[in-house]
Amino acid sequence: MRSILRKIDGRGYKAYKELLGKREIIGDYRLEFLRIQGDPFATPSVISVQVPFEIPEFSRNTVGIEDFIYRRVYASLKKESRRLGEGKSGYLGLPEPTNIMIRRNAVHLENNLQIMFYIGLPARHRKILGDAAERMIYENIPRAMKHALEFSMDDMKPHAEAYDLQEELRSKLKDYGLVSFIGDGSILPRKCGDCQEPLEGAVPFRTPDPMRVKIETSFGEIEGMGIKRGITAIAGTAFHGKSTLLNAIRDGIYNHIPGDGRERVVTIRNSAKIRAEDGRSTRCVDIKTFIYNLPTRIDTGCFTTDNASGATSMAASIQEAVEIGIELLLVDEDTSATNLLYYDERADAILRHKTVRTLIENARDMADRGISIVIVSSGTMPLIESADDVIVMEDYRPRYIDVKSQKKFCEYIPPKERRLLRMGRLEKMKIQGSWLVSKQLSRPIRIENNEQIVERAQANYIAYILTHSNFSGLKMSEIAREIDDFPDKIYRVKNPGMGEVRGYDVIFAINRIPEIMVR
């Protein structure tokens, strides 16, 4: 590499291509260039580093260890990154991790430790700065790796064990008839609305006795509140912790790092947070169980629009989730179309036509079919009365209420399964803010409406999957299963900055592509 850099110093930027595939051993590290950017302003080049590493005996799953190392590599590269010219010149780095522990393709343990990251090969006026590149490769990168990997097994063990405990808790939810579990002592409130850090001085979670569950694990008995299968309402006045509890349940599909406060909050993976999305695109979604008898005679058994309303968008999102096997729906009254949630029967006296069959009317039959619902209400009695269990939040403390439902329910009609006929070729799909964009899309996909996508790396992976996959001819459920059954496929992607996603997350994006054709 050194001889190549000295040879191409001062030449046009594309001469950096001579580094592609070149390998070199520097100390304990074997370096290799996997991709070379064509321009200093383009996405940075990719370099890999391989290091001997022995997996410790205390670890049951390498993902927790990989996550621990990723965070150290991210911090170390950030210290070594500096501007050395124009564009991305001098950059060393990876997407910033949040408090969740997931597979990220930048760090992988298999026989040895493989680390991938971005390197902005330096240039000025699009001419190669060979000396600066040489310092990055022979000084900055080895120093960053040395600092990142200077840790003891005792440093890493709590991180790995936190991952293993949460995996074990989640794996036992079905045995206990639960969809979620919140451990006693958990700190659920966050420092701010968009913050990951726990709120200092927050009230630790304490389980009301009727909902107390003890789960036996290899780490000992864990005690807390179990959310049973069926319908659960979270009620209470404003600012007392209803949405905070729901958000913790929502994020419990992921494992959390030590110190997050939610290390003992777990939820079944196949859950979905549902909300209204005015203006979203839908393609042939069967929503007739919710929306029917429209005066325009629109076929709600194959509902298609580029501009869904609050109620139709939410109905479509519910049916799309059920279609691929989601077993838990999470709903917050504040972000919902209220006319889809409940109906005030006192309106019968003045209304002659009913076009919406509410979620609550469908809820009992949905629960009997294995689709549980957790719903937040500020005090709407039709929602509260429909529940099997009611939790009232007061000063961030849960109180259990025994409500015997007298509500009338109707038969829920599951959606017809759809097959993806054509998705179209989405070239160079990328992330702009919280949008997925491509020149082939007539409008961007607003993935911020999927509240369970929490890292930029996850959005990157969705964009990669949609760009490089051909799902034509498969059912939506088959596409989701292909993603869920083979999570290790992420390690095959030779472009760092990718984070693990669920099949549901990919389907969420596909369902919002106006150009798709389904049957």
MARFI-562720 format. One record per residue (C-alpha): residue in three letters; x, y, z. Coordinates in steps of 0.2 Angstrom, whole numbers, padded with zeros to 4 digits, always signed. Layout:
BEGIN
ALAXYZ
...
//
This chain:
BEGIN
MET+0000+0000+0000
ARG+0014+0012+0004
SER+0023+0010-0012
ILE+0006+0012-0022
LEU+0002+0028-0012
ARG+0019+0036-0016
LYS+0017+0031-0034
ILE+0000+0039-0036
ASP+0003+0055-0025
GLY-0003+0070-0034
ARG-0012+0061-0048
GLY-0031+0062-0051
TYR-0042+0054-0038
LYS-0047+0039-0048
ALA-0029+0032-0046
TYR-0034+0027-0029
LYS-0042+0012-0037
GLU-0025+0004-0037
LEU-0028+0001-0019
LEU-0043-0010-0022
GLY-0041-0028-0015
LYS-0024-0024-0009
ARG-0019-0032+0008
GLU-0006-0028+0021
ILE-0001-0034+0038
ILE+0003-0019+0050
GLY+0007-0026+0067
ASP-0007-0037+0073
TYR-0019-0031+0060
ARG-0022-0036+0042
LEU-0029-0022+0032
GLU-0038-0024+0015
PHE-0048-0011+0004
LEU-0065-0018+0000
ARG-0071-0002-0010
ILE-0063+0014-0016
GLN-0074+0030-0018
GLY-0073+0038-0036
ASP-0073+0055-0029
PRO-0068+0064-0013
PHE-0086+0070-0011
ALA-0094+0053-0013
THR-0098+0040+0000
PRO-0081+0036+0008
SER-0070+0020+0004
VAL-0072+0004+0014
ILE-0057-0004+0023
SER-0057-0020+0033
VAL-0046-0025+0048
GLN-0044-0043+0054
VAL-0038-0046+0071
PRO-0035-0063+0080
PHE-0048-0064+0094
GLU-0054-0078+0105
ILE-0072-0079+0110
PRO-0074-0080+0129
GLU-0082-0095+0137
PHE-0095-0085+0146
SER-0103-0079+0130
ARG-0118-0088+0123
ASN-0121-0077+0109
THR-0107-0066+0099
VAL-0119-0052+0096
GLY-0117-0044+0113
ILE-0098-0045+0111
GLU-0099-0038+0093
ASP-0110-0024+0100
PHE-0098-0020+0114
ILE-0083-0019+0102
TYR-0093-0009+0089
ARG-0096+0005+0102
ARG-0077+0005+0106
VAL-0072+0005+0088
TYR-0085+0019+0084
ALA-0078+0030+0098
SER-0060+0027+0094
LEU-0062+0031+0075
LYS-0071+0047+0080
LYS-0056+0053+0089
GLU-0044+0049+0074
SER-0055+0056+0061
ARG-0050+0074+0055
ARG-0052+0084+0039
LEU-0037+0082+0028
GLY-0043+0090+0012
GLU-0060+0092+0003
GLY-0076+0082+0004
LYS-0074+0067+0015
SER-0055+0068+0015
GLY-0048+0061+0032
TYR-0064+0054+0038
LEU-0064+0038+0048
GLY-0080+0031+0056
LEU-0096+0022+0057
PRO-0114+0027+0061
GLU-0117+0031+0079
PRO-0125+0017+0089
THR-0140+0020+0100
ASN-0143+0011+0117
ILE-0149-0005+0108
MET-0139-0021+0105
ILE-0141-0027+0087
ARG-0131-0036+0074
ARG-0121-0023+0064
ASN-0111-0029+0049
ALA-0096-0018+0053
VAL-0090-0030+0067
HIS-0091-0049+0066
LEU-0084-0063+0076
GLU-0080-0078+0065
ASN-0064-0087+0067
ASN-0056-0070+0070
LEU-0062-0052+0073
GLN-0067-0043+0057
ILE-0070-0025+0057
MET-0076-0014+0043
PHE-0077+0005+0043
TYR-0077+0020+0031
ILE-0061+0029+0026
GLY-0061+0046+0017
LEU-0046+0045+0006
PRO-0038+0062+0006
ALA-0037+0074-0009
ARG-0036+0093-0013
HIS-0043+0099-0029
ARG-0047+0081-0033
LYS-0028+0077-0033
ILE-0022+0063-0022
LEU-0013+0067-0005
GLY-0002+0052-0004
ASP+0007+0057+0012
ALA-0009+0061+0021
ALA-0017+0044+0016
GLU-0001+0035+0021
ARG-0002+0043+0039
MET-0021+0037+0040
ILE-0017+0019+0035
TYR+0000+0017+0045
GLU-0003+0028+0060
ASN-0021+0033+0063
ILE-0030+0016+0059
PRO-0017+0006+0070
ARG-0019+0018+0084
ALA-0038+0018+0083
MET-0038-0001+0083
LYS-0026-0002+0098
HIS-0037+0010+0108
ALA-0053+0001+0103
LEU-0047-0016+0108
GLU-0038-0012+0124
PHE-0050-0020+0136
SER-0052-0034+0148
MET-0064-0049+0148
ASP-0071-0041+0164
ASP-0075-0025+0154
MET-0084-0035+0141
LYS-0093-0047+0152
PRO-0107-0036+0159
HIS-0112-0031+0141
ALA-0112-0049+0135
GLU-0122-0055+0150
ALA-0135-0041+0148
TYR-0138-0047+0130
ASP-0139-0065+0135
LEU-0151-0061+0149
GLN-0163-0051+0138
GLU-0163-0065+0125
GLU-0167-0078+0138
LEU-0181-0068+0145
ARG-0189-0065+0128
SER-0187-0083+0124
LYS-0198-0087+0139
LEU-0212-0075+0136
LYS-0223-0088+0127
ASP-0221-0101+0140
TYR-0228-0088+0153
GLY-0242-0083+0141
LEU-0235-0066+0140
VAL-0231-0053+0126
SER-0221-0042+0136
PHE-0212-0041+0153
ILE-0206-0026+0163
GLY-0194-0030+0177
ASP-0195-0022+0194
GLY-0183-0007+0196
SER-0183-0003+0178
ILE-0180+0016+0173
LEU-0193+0019+0159
PRO-0193+0038+0157
ARG-0180+0046+0145
LYS-0170+0062+0148
CYS-0179+0070+0134
GLY-0191+0066+0120
ASP-0178+0060+0108
CYS-0165+0055+0121
GLN-0158+0038+0124
GLU-0152+0042+0141
PRO-0163+0037+0156
LEU-0170+0052+0166
GLU-0160+0055+0182
GLY-0171+0054+0198
ALA-0185+0045+0188
VAL-0197+0033+0198
PRO-0191+0015+0197
PHE-0204+0004+0190
ARG-0214-0006+0203
THR-0226-0020+0198
PRO-0244-0020+0204
ASP-0247-0037+0213
PRO-0261-0044+0202
MET-0249-0043+0187
ARG-0233-0049+0196
VAL-0223-0063+0187
LYS-0207-0072+0192
ILE-0197-0078+0177
GLU-0184-0091+0181
THR-0168-0089+0171
SER-0150-0095+0172
PHE-0146-0078+0180
GLY-0158-0081+0194
GLU-0176-0076+0196
ILE-0182-0060+0188
GLU-0198-0052+0195
GLY-0209-0039+0186
MET-0225-0035+0177
GLY-0231-0047+0164
ILE-0242-0041+0150
LYS-0253-0056+0145
ARG-0259-0061+0128
GLY-0276-0053+0125
ILE-0281-0035+0126
THR-0272-0023+0138
ALA-0277-0005+0141
ILE-0265+0008+0149
ALA-0275+0022+0156
GLY-0272+0038+0165
THR-0271+0057+0164
ALA-0259+0067+0154
PHE-0240+0067+0159
HIS-0241+0052+0171
GLY-0232+0039+0161
LYS-0244+0030+0149
SER-0234+0033+0133
THR-0218+0031+0142
LEU-0223+0013+0147
LEU-0230+0009+0129
ASN-0213+0016+0122
ALA-0204+0004+0133
ILE-0214-0010+0128
ARG-0212-0005+0110
ASP-0193-0004+0111
GLY-0192-0021+0121
ILE-0191-0030+0104
TYR-0172-0025+0106
ASN-0159-0029+0120
HIS-0152-0013+0129
ILE-0135-0009+0135
PRO-0131-0009+0153
GLY-0136+0007+0161
ASP-0150+0011+0149
GLY-0163+0007+0163
ARG-0173-0005+0152
GLU-0161-0020+0152
ARG-0176-0031+0159
VAL-0189-0025+0148
VAL-0193-0037+0134
THR-0206-0039+0121
ILE-0210-0052+0108
ARG-0201-0048+0092
ASN-0216-0049+0080
SER-0224-0034+0087
ALA-0229-0018+0078
LYS-0232+0000+0084
ILE-0247+0006+0073
ARG-0251+0024+0070
ALA-0261+0035+0058
GLU-0252+0041+0043
ASP-0262+0054+0033
GLY-0257+0054+0015
ARG-0248+0037+0014
SER-0249+0026-0001
THR-0258+0009+0000
ARG-0259-0005-0013
CYS-0274-0017-0013
VAL-0275-0019+0006
ASP-0290-0029+0013
ILE-0297-0017+0026
LYS-0316-0021+0024
THR-0316-0027+0042
PHE-0313-0009+0047
ILE-0320+0002+0033
TYR-0335-0003+0023
ASN-0351+0003+0015
LEU-0343+0019+0008
PRO-0354+0030-0003
THR-0341+0031-0017
ARG-0342+0012-0018
ILE-0323+0010-0016
ASP-0318-0008-0015
THR-0311-0009+0003
GLY-0307-0027+0000
CYS-0293-0021-0011
PHE-0290-0003-0005
THR-0278+0007-0016
THR-0274+0025-0014
ASP-0260+0037-0015
ASN-0268+0048-0001
ALA-0275+0038+0013
SER-0284+0046+0027
GLY-0280+0044+0045
ALA-0293+0030+0048
THR-0289+0021+0031
SER-0270+0022+0033
MET-0271+0015+0051
ALA-0283+0001+0045
ALA-0271-0003+0031
SER-0256-0003+0043
ILE-0265-0015+0055
GLN-0270-0027+0041
GLU-0253-0026+0033
ALA-0245-0031+0050
VAL-0257-0046+0053
GLU-0254-0052+0035
ILE-0236-0056+0039
GLY-0239-0064+0056
ILE-0238-0049+0068
GLU-0244-0055+0085
LEU-0244-0039+0095
LEU-0251-0022+0090
LEU-0246-0007+0100
VAL-0258+0008+0099
ASP-0257+0025+0107
GLU-0273+0036+0106
ASP-0263+0052+0104
THR-0256+0046+0087
SER-0271+0037+0081
ALA-0287+0041+0071
THR-0299+0041+0085
ASN-0314+0036+0073
LEU-0305+0020+0070
LEU-0302+0016+0088
TYR-0319+0018+0096
TYR-0337+0023+0092
ASP-0348+0033+0104
GLU-0365+0023+0103
ARG-0374+0039+0108
ALA-0371+0045+0090
ASP-0384+0032+0084
ALA-0398+0045+0088
ILE-0391+0057+0074
LEU-0381+0046+0062
ARG-0390+0035+0050
HIS-0375+0027+0041
LYS-0360+0019+0049
THR-0344+0016+0038
VAL-0331+0011+0051
ARG-0331-0004+0062
THR-0318+0001+0075
LEU-0303-0008+0082
ILE-0311-0011+0098
GLU-0326-0019+0090
ASN-0314-0031+0081
ALA-0302-0033+0096
ARG-0310-0048+0105
ASP-0310-0059+0090
MET-0293-0053+0085
ALA-0287-0058+0102
ASP-0295-0075+0100
ARG-0286-0077+0084
GLY-0269-0074+0093
ILE-0267-0055+0089
SER-0264-0046+0106
ILE-0267-0027+0108
VAL-0259-0015+0120
ILE-0268+0002+0119
VAL-0265+0018+0128
SER-0280+0029+0133
SER-0282+0045+0142
GLY-0298+0039+0149
THR-0309+0034+0135
MET-0321+0021+0143
PRO-0325+0011+0127
LEU-0306+0007+0126
ILE-0304+0004+0144
GLU-0320-0007+0145
SER-0314-0018+0131
ALA-0298-0024+0139
ASP-0294-0040+0149
ASP-0282-0030+0160
VAL-0281-0012+0164
ILE-0266-0003+0170
VAL-0268+0015+0177
MET-0252+0025+0177
GLU-0251+0038+0192
ASP-0235+0047+0195
TYR-0226+0034+0184
ARG-0232+0021+0195
PRO-0244+0007+0188
ARG-0260+0002+0197
TYR-0270-0013+0191
ILE-0289-0011+0188
ASP-0301-0026+0186
VAL-0314-0021+0173
LYS-0326-0034+0167
SER-0330-0030+0149
GLN-0348-0028+0144
LYS-0343-0022+0127
LYS-0351-0030+0111
PHE-0339-0037+0099
CYS-0340-0042+0081
GLU-0331-0055+0070
TYR-0314-0049+0064
ILE-0310-0053+0045
PRO-0292-0057+0043
PRO-0284-0049+0027
LYS-0282-0058+0011
GLU-0263-0062+0008
ARG-0255-0052-0006
ARG-0242-0057-0018
LEU-0229-0044-0024
LEU-0230-0044-0043
ARG-0217-0030-0046
MET-0207-0018-0035
GLY-0197-0010-0049
ARG-0179-0007-0049
LEU-0174+0005-0035
GLU-0157+0011-0040
LYS-0146+0020-0027
MET-0159+0021-0014
LYS-0152+0031+0000
ILE-0157+0040+0017
GLN-0161+0058+0017
GLY-0165+0063+0035
SER-0179+0051+0040
TRP-0184+0047+0022
LEU-0179+0033+0010
VAL-0177+0041-0007
SER-0173+0035-0025
LYS-0175+0043-0042
GLN-0187+0029-0047
LEU-0199+0034-0032
SER-0213+0046-0036
ARG-0212+0051-0017
PRO-0200+0047-0003
ILE-0204+0034+0010
ARG-0206+0041+0027
ILE-0198+0028+0038
GLU-0200+0039+0054
ASN-0218+0033+0054
ASN-0210+0016+0059
GLU-0206+0020+0077
GLN-0197+0004+0079
ILE-0183+0009+0067
VAL-0171+0018+0080
GLU-0154+0018+0071
ARG-0147+0026+0055
ALA-0138+0009+0052
GLN-0155+0000+0051
ALA-0162+0013+0039
ASN-0146+0010+0028
TYR-0149-0009+0028
ILE-0167-0007+0023
ALA-0161+0004+0008
TYR-0148-0009+0004
ILE-0161-0023+0004
LEU-0173-0014-0007
THR-0159-0009-0019
HIS-0151-0026-0021
SER-0166-0039-0019
ASN-0179-0045-0031
PHE-0194-0051-0021
SER-0206-0051-0036
GLY-0218-0066-0036
LEU-0217-0069-0017
LYS-0230-0066-0004
MET-0228-0052+0008
SER-0227-0065+0022
GLU-0213-0075+0013
ILE-0203-0059+0011
ALA-0204-0055+0029
ARG-0199-0073+0034
GLU-0184-0073+0022
ILE-0177-0058+0032
ASP-0182-0065+0049
ASP-0175-0083+0046
PHE-0158-0077+0041
PRO-0152-0062+0051
ASP-0134-0067+0048
LYS-0135-0062+0030
ILE-0131-0044+0036
TYR-0113-0050+0038
ARG-0111-0053+0019
VAL-0114-0035+0015
LYS-0097-0028+0011
ASN-0102-0010+0015
PRO-0101-0005+0034
GLY-0115+0005+0042
MET-0128-0008+0041
GLY-0139-0013+0056
GLU-0151-0028+0059
VAL-0169-0026+0054
ARG-0185-0037+0055
GLY-0195-0043+0041
TYR-0209-0032+0046
ASP-0198-0017+0044
VAL-0194-0021+0026
ILE-0212-0024+0022
PHE-0216-0008+0031
ALA-0206+0001+0017
ILE-0212-0010+0003
ASN-0230-0006+0007
ARG-0227+0012+0005
ILE-0219+0012-0012
PRO-0232+0019-0024
GLU-0225+0010-0039
ILE-0227-0008-0032
MET-0240-0020-0040
VAL-0248-0033-0029
ARG-0262-0046-0032
//
